[in-house]
Amino acid sequence: ATHIFVYGHFPWFLKHEEEADDFLTSFSSAPEGWGPPGSRFADSYFTIPYEQRKIAMAMFKKYDVTACFSGHFHQNVVAQTSWGMPMIVTGPLSMNLDSEIGHELAPGETNGIGMRVVDVGEKGEFTHKWTLLVDEEELYVNALRRISKSMMKNPLPEEAEKRKSRMSEILSSLIDFDDVELSDMEAQQWAISHMFLEEE
């Protein structure tokens, strides 16, 4: 084959193929309105565990894989293996996260809502370019409005009741967050975003 590209949801790694499962100690923050204030995720959560990764990496090296592409991390990453195979992680068309080490992971690429264009050339040759599409803050606000409206405008009464009941359950679960204080609007946004994820 002229090229072998590997596509998957989870990144194989974020910095280098030999990183241990506890190598990354940084966190990624969620944008305002998505989860309780201060929501964050360990960057190490997003990659494939080392034991499975090392098996795949040996195969990728043996068969001269051109590059790996993935998502899942909700932000851009451009890394490569010790033998030069790129690991390219592309951010989403929805909620972006913001890693404490984002400037190290995607040098020169803006974090935001966008897409990556890949131009494939001769054997082993390709280029890729990240393009920012829209202002993400405006997109988040509009997404929350649409979700909220669609939840309350369901033509089936029993479905609307189920949604209202589920929203109450989620809101009442916020009591578990003893150290987090939410405004009514933040609590509603948090519940709506969780219901939206449940229904996908």
Disulfide bonds with the S-S distance in Angstrom:
none
